[in-house]
Amino acid sequence: MSAQETVLVVDDEKVIRDGCTRILSPEGFQVLTAENGQDALEVLDRQPTNVILCDLKMPVMGALEVLEEVSQRYPDIPVIIITGHGTVESAVDCMKKGAYDFITKPFRADHVVLVVKRALEKQALERRARQLQEERARSLYALATEQSRVRTIVGCMADGVLITTPDLEVVLHNPAATRLLESMPPENQGGALADYISDENLCKALRDLLANAKGEEEYIAQELILGQKYLRALSALVYGPERQVLGTVTVLHDITSFKELDEMKSNFVHQVSHELRSPLSAINQQHTVILDGLAGELTAKQRELLKRGQGRIQGLLDMINDLLDVARIESGHGVQQQVVLNLADILGETVALLESKAEERGLSLELNLPPELPLVQADARSMEEVFTNLISNAINYTPDGGTVTVSTISHGEYLELRVSDTGVGIAPEEIPKIFDKFYRVKHPETRQVIGTGLGLSIVKGIIEAHRGSVEVESKPGVGTTFRVLLPTISEGKLADYGQE
């Protein structure tokens, strides 16, 4: 280990910063500290750093914001997340967004040292691999037969490495790739990639990557399912000295444990939500019986208190229902039955249902539809949930006297559905976060709006399950427009559904 190797510890707790310093300093590391993400970025600007240990939750700037900045400004520095046992799910999300690893509080000294050293070893291997690539830009066949040093590095990597020619013939793969794919040829033999991988998605993606090569640094990421195993594949083009395409390189990472963790989390949420919903529903019904006067007369104060309690219970029920919807979507069961739909009926019913809510706020709720809408294949209940969420949000975040407009535009193969408002709008820096689970836009004029922060996450999950997309355009103080794009059914396919 070089004396130049520096570890930056970012944590708002002094005891954690001091503890990491005491653990890492005897191992020969230079340890720098920062109290929050903003201070950490200032340290990085003036001090070369090899590894970052970053607390997940901090004031001013947390780990997610630090990770985003570091990935853009210092992509070679591995980030290790420090988290508590209760926030492991968030730490896993950070790893999906580029973090190297995570450690949980309270942590053992030997575990911290081991994780930091592994990150440094990975960094050194990547740096050495880049040096070798810059030193010797030869064809992939020469690389497979002559570069023994690269073979040693690739052979020792825990991730699988797979290199092919432009014709998708395998010319190099390491033992990890053989272990992950289970059907690769011996290391000294080649062959067509399609002969060894049952998942056609990887072959198709590599063909598309080669066909669309533009002489730029291009790559694609995807997930592969091989039996009970889940792999993340990152594929890129390999260029020669004159920018000619020599082939592709794919790095395979086993994410089965992360998938199992996601499934455990979803099962836990599903079970707990079901256990909570039944007693809360019973309490809610009992409140209704009392408020209806069936258990005797109530004083004005008693009625007021019961109504407040019933409102809180209904809020909990709404949150539980949202959590169950998220769990179903993440498990792939969010869309029950897709049939041929004319969304004009669903939009009309949804607008009529929410019209009284808009009138209470003094808002104008408008529905502008053409005489005929293209048909889509969708689950009716899911579409009702999507547009109820979007229109309710527009009403909640629009000041009194504003306008909410629902409209559609046909783009041939796609139908665009718009929900526009003249509300408070969304700040540009918040737009990328609004579809995250539990995220809510903060605005002084909408503090009274009650919600779980799951509505837009559910909308995005449902629309993507229908092979569509959802986008947002917004200007603070002017308004917001949500655009939902859904594929339409062509006339040629209507006969398959018994319609003309």
Sequence and secondary structure as in RCSB ss.txt:
>XXXX:A:sequence
MSAQETVLVVDDEKVIRDGCTRILSPEGFQVLTAENGQDALEVLDRQPTNVILCDLKMPVMGALEVLEEVSQRYP
DIPVIIITGHGTVESAVDCMKKGAYDFITKPFRADHVVLVVKRALEKQALERRARQLQEERARSLYALATEQSRV
RTIVGCMADGVLITTPDLEVVLHNPAATRLLESMPPENQGGALADYISDENLCKALRDLLANAKGEEEYIAQELI
LGQKYLRALSALVYGPERQVLGTVTVLHDITSFKELDEMKSNFVHQVSHELRSPLSAINQQHTVILDGLAGELTA
KQRELLKRGQGRIQGLLDMINDLLDVARIESGHGVQQQVVLNLADILGETVALLESKAEERGLSLELNLPPELPL
VQADARSMEEVFTNLISNAINYTPDGGTVTVSTISHGEYLELRVSDTGVGIAPEEIPKIFDKFYRVKHPETRQVI
GTGLGLSIVKGIIEAHRGSVEVESKPGVGTTFRVLLPTISEGKLADYGQE
>XXXX:A:secstr
  TT EEEEE S HHHHHHHHHHHGGGT EEEEESSHHHHHHHHHHS  SEEEEESS SSS HHHHHHHHHHH T
TS EEEEEEGGGHHHHHHHHHTT  EEEEES  HHHHHHHHHHHHHHHHHHHHHHHHHHH    HHHHHHH HHH
HHHHHH SSEEEEE TT EEEEE HHHHHHHS    TT  EEGGGT   HHHHHHHHHHHHT  SS  EEEEEEE
ETTEEEEEEEEEEE TTS EEEEEEEEEE HHHHHHHHHHHHHHHHHHHHHHHHHHHHHHHHHHHHTTTT    H
HHHHHHHHHHHHHHHHHHHHHHHHHHHHHHTT S    EEE HHHHHHHHHHHHHHHHHHTT EEEEE  S    
EEE HHHHHHHHHHHHHHHHHTS TT EEEEEEEE SSEEEEEEEE SS   GGGGGGTTSTT     GGGTT  
  S HHHHHHHHHHHTT EEEEEEETTTEEEEEEEEEB  HHHHGGGT  
